[in-house]
């Protein structure tokens, strides 16, 4: 019988002093941990040491990468700053690629205003797609966050948010379970010894032009040679 357990960590996506999102993230971790057959942990991006003189996978943090690789799904708690997401969150997310592919993600928006981080969720959606994650259709929104918790950090209207969390988690668990089965049981036929990173097989006209090919309908095929271990990029039409 397939393993029905799931590992779904929660990413707290802001390092700011005086942040209110940490209270939201702790509530979510508490609710996920209370579910049967679910394991979780809090990933606080404030605790990830990362350089700012480069970007992408060259800055991969071993612990963050290993945690995301083991995860069956993710929850991202992101506050809305000036209609967008925190820059450090994007900087850290970009350090991984293959670790995300075909995994579910649920988004939680936090805001000091009345819209509950709706705009930060909208801005994160194309990022999630590009990373290879599958976003569930139910979001969590925490509006007027400074008024939601008492001085001890407890939700004032906890039953309401528990009900919302249940719907959110039902969908995330379903999607994570389906995708876990797919990753484990459904394989793509390999025609040669080259293992193709399907995440990178996307139309990329700008790079295609630099490689001297026609930009129209050109796809950049990125492969990992199983014999040499080298990454190879080939423009394919």
C-alpha positions as CSV (number, residue, x, y, z in Angstrom):
1,X,0.0,0.0,0.0
2,X,1.4,3.4,-0.9
3,X,2.7,5.7,1.9
4,X,-0.1,8.1,2.6
5,X,2.0,10.4,4.9
6,X,2.9,13.9,3.7
7,X,5.6,16.4,4.6
8,X,4.4,19.9,4.1
9,X,6.7,22.6,5.5
10,X,5.6,26.3,6.0
11,X,7.8,29.1,4.6
12,X,7.7,32.3,6.6
13,X,8.5,34.7,3.8
14,X,9.7,37.9,5.4
15,X,12.7,38.8,7.6
16,X,11.4,42.2,8.7
17,X,11.7,43.4,12.3
18,X,8.2,43.8,13.9
19,X,6.7,41.4,11.4
20,X,3.2,40.2,12.0
21,X,3.4,37.3,9.6
22,X,5.2,35.1,12.1
23,X,2.1,34.8,14.2
24,X,0.2,33.7,11.1
25,X,2.9,31.2,10.2
26,X,2.9,29.7,13.7
27,X,-0.9,29.3,13.7
28,X,-0.6,27.5,10.3
29,X,2.1,25.2,11.5
30,X,0.0,24.4,14.6
31,X,-3.0,23.5,12.4
32,X,-0.9,21.4,9.9
33,X,0.8,19.5,12.7
34,X,-2.6,18.6,14.3
35,X,-3.7,16.6,11.1
36,X,-3.2,12.9,10.9
37,X,-0.3,11.6,8.7
38,X,1.1,15.1,8.2
39,X,4.6,16.3,9.1
40,X,5.6,20.0,9.0
41,X,8.2,22.4,10.1
42,X,8.6,26.2,9.9
43,X,11.2,27.5,7.5
44,X,12.0,31.1,8.5
45,X,13.8,32.9,5.7
46,X,15.4,35.2,8.3
47,X,17.5,32.2,9.4
48,X,18.9,31.4,5.9
49,X,22.2,32.9,5.3
50,X,22.4,34.0,1.7
51,X,24.7,36.3,-0.3
52,X,23.4,39.2,-2.4
53,X,26.2,39.4,-4.9
54,X,24.7,36.6,-7.0
55,X,21.4,34.8,-7.6
56,X,19.9,31.5,-8.5
57,X,21.1,28.0,-7.9
58,X,24.7,29.1,-7.3
59,X,23.5,30.3,-3.9
60,X,21.7,27.1,-3.0
61,X,21.5,26.5,0.8
62,X,22.0,22.8,1.5
63,X,19.5,22.6,4.3
64,X,16.8,24.6,2.5
65,X,17.3,22.5,-0.7
66,X,17.1,19.2,1.2
67,X,13.9,20.3,3.0
68,X,12.2,21.4,-0.2
69,X,13.4,18.2,-2.0
70,X,11.8,16.0,0.8
71,X,8.6,18.0,0.9
72,X,5.4,16.8,-0.7
73,X,3.8,20.2,-0.7
74,X,4.5,23.7,0.6
75,X,2.7,26.6,2.3
76,X,4.1,30.0,1.7
77,X,3.1,32.8,4.2
78,X,3.8,36.1,2.4
79,X,3.0,39.6,3.6
80,X,2.1,42.2,1.0
81,X,4.7,45.0,0.7
82,X,3.8,47.8,-1.7
83,X,1.5,45.4,-3.7
84,X,4.3,42.8,-4.0
85,X,6.2,40.0,-2.2
86,X,9.3,40.5,-0.1
87,X,12.5,40.5,-2.2
88,X,14.3,38.1,0.1
89,X,11.6,35.5,-0.4
90,X,12.0,35.6,-4.1
91,X,15.8,35.6,-3.8
92,X,15.7,32.4,-1.7
93,X,13.0,30.6,-3.7
94,X,15.1,31.1,-6.8
95,X,18.0,29.0,-5.3
96,X,16.1,25.8,-6.0
97,X,14.5,24.5,-9.2
98,X,14.2,20.7,-9.6
99,X,13.3,20.4,-5.9
100,X,9.9,22.1,-6.6
101,X,8.7,20.2,-9.7
102,X,5.3,18.6,-9.6
103,X,4.6,19.5,-6.0
104,X,1.6,21.4,-4.6
105,X,1.8,24.8,-3.0
106,X,-0.8,26.8,-1.0
107,X,-0.5,30.5,-0.6
108,X,-1.3,32.6,2.4
109,X,-1.4,36.4,2.1
110,X,-1.0,38.8,5.0
111,X,-1.7,42.5,5.1
112,X,-2.2,45.4,7.4
113,X,-5.1,46.5,5.3
114,X,-8.5,45.0,4.4
115,X,-7.5,42.8,1.4
116,X,-5.6,40.0,3.1
117,X,-2.6,40.0,0.9
118,X,-4.7,39.4,-2.3
119,X,-2.2,41.3,-4.4
120,X,0.8,39.5,-3.1
121,X,-0.9,36.2,-3.9
122,X,-1.6,37.4,-7.5
123,X,2.0,38.4,-7.9
124,X,3.3,35.0,-6.6
125,X,1.1,32.9,-8.9
126,X,3.4,33.3,-12.1
127,X,6.4,32.7,-9.9
128,X,5.0,29.4,-8.6
129,X,4.2,28.3,-12.1
130,X,7.7,29.1,-13.4
131,X,9.3,27.2,-10.5
132,X,7.3,24.1,-11.4
133,X,4.9,24.2,-8.5
134,X,1.2,23.5,-8.7
135,X,-0.9,26.1,-6.9
136,X,-4.1,25.0,-5.3
137,X,-7.2,27.1,-6.0
138,X,-8.0,28.0,-2.4
139,X,-6.0,30.7,-0.7
140,X,-5.7,31.9,2.9
141,X,-6.1,35.7,3.6
142,X,-5.3,37.4,6.8
143,X,-6.6,41.0,6.6
144,X,-5.9,43.7,9.2
145,X,-3.4,41.4,10.8
146,X,-2.5,43.8,13.6
147,X,-6.1,43.4,14.9
148,X,-6.3,39.6,14.6
149,X,-4.1,38.6,17.5
150,X,-4.0,39.4,21.2
151,X,-0.9,40.4,23.1
152,X,0.1,36.8,23.6
153,X,0.0,36.1,19.8
154,X,-3.2,34.1,19.9
155,X,-5.9,34.5,17.2
156,X,-8.9,36.4,18.6
157,X,-11.4,34.7,16.2
158,X,-9.7,31.4,16.1
159,X,-12.8,29.3,15.1
160,X,-13.3,31.3,11.9
161,X,-9.7,30.8,10.7
162,X,-9.7,27.1,11.7
163,X,-12.7,26.6,9.3
164,X,-10.9,28.4,6.5
165,X,-7.8,26.5,7.2
166,X,-9.7,23.2,7.0
167,X,-10.9,24.0,3.5
168,X,-7.4,25.1,2.5
169,X,-5.7,22.0,3.9
170,X,-8.3,19.6,2.4
171,X,-7.4,20.9,-1.1
172,X,-3.6,21.0,-0.4
173,X,-3.6,17.5,1.0
174,X,-5.5,16.1,-1.9
175,X,-3.3,17.8,-4.5
176,X,-0.1,16.8,-2.6
177,X,-1.3,13.2,-2.4
178,X,-2.1,13.0,-6.1
179,X,1.2,14.6,-7.2
180,X,3.2,12.4,-4.8
181,X,1.6,9.3,-6.4
182,X,2.5,10.7,-9.8
183,X,6.1,11.4,-9.0
184,X,6.5,7.9,-7.5
185,X,4.5,5.8,-10.0
186,X,4.3,7.7,-13.3
187,X,7.5,7.8,-15.3
188,X,8.3,9.4,-18.7
189,X,10.0,7.2,-21.3
190,X,13.6,8.0,-21.8
191,X,14.8,7.7,-25.4
192,X,18.5,8.0,-24.7
193,X,20.9,8.2,-21.8
194,X,20.5,12.0,-21.5
195,X,18.2,12.8,-18.5
196,X,16.1,15.8,-19.6
197,X,15.1,18.5,-17.1
198,X,11.6,19.1,-18.4
199,X,11.3,22.1,-16.2
200,X,13.7,24.0,-18.5
201,X,12.2,22.9,-21.8
202,X,10.3,26.2,-22.3
203,X,10.2,28.8,-25.1
204,X,13.1,31.1,-24.6
205,X,13.3,33.5,-27.6
206,X,15.9,35.8,-26.0
207,X,18.4,33.1,-25.3
208,X,17.6,31.5,-28.7
209,X,18.6,34.7,-30.5
210,X,21.9,34.8,-28.6
211,X,22.5,31.2,-29.7
212,X,22.0,32.2,-33.4
213,X,18.7,30.4,-33.9
214,X,15.3,31.5,-35.1
215,X,13.4,32.9,-32.0
216,X,10.0,31.7,-33.3
217,X,8.8,28.5,-31.7
218,X,12.3,27.9,-30.3
219,X,12.6,25.9,-27.1
220,X,15.8,25.8,-24.9
221,X,16.3,22.2,-24.1
222,X,18.5,21.8,-21.0
223,X,19.8,18.3,-20.4
224,X,22.0,16.6,-17.8
225,X,24.4,14.2,-19.4
226,X,24.2,11.0,-17.3
227,X,27.8,10.0,-18.3
228,X,29.7,13.3,-17.9
229,X,27.4,15.0,-15.4
230,X,27.6,18.2,-17.5
231,X,24.6,20.4,-18.2
232,X,24.0,20.9,-21.9
233,X,21.8,23.6,-23.4
234,X,20.5,23.1,-27.0
235,X,18.1,25.3,-29.0
236,X,15.3,23.1,-30.4
237,X,12.6,24.2,-32.9
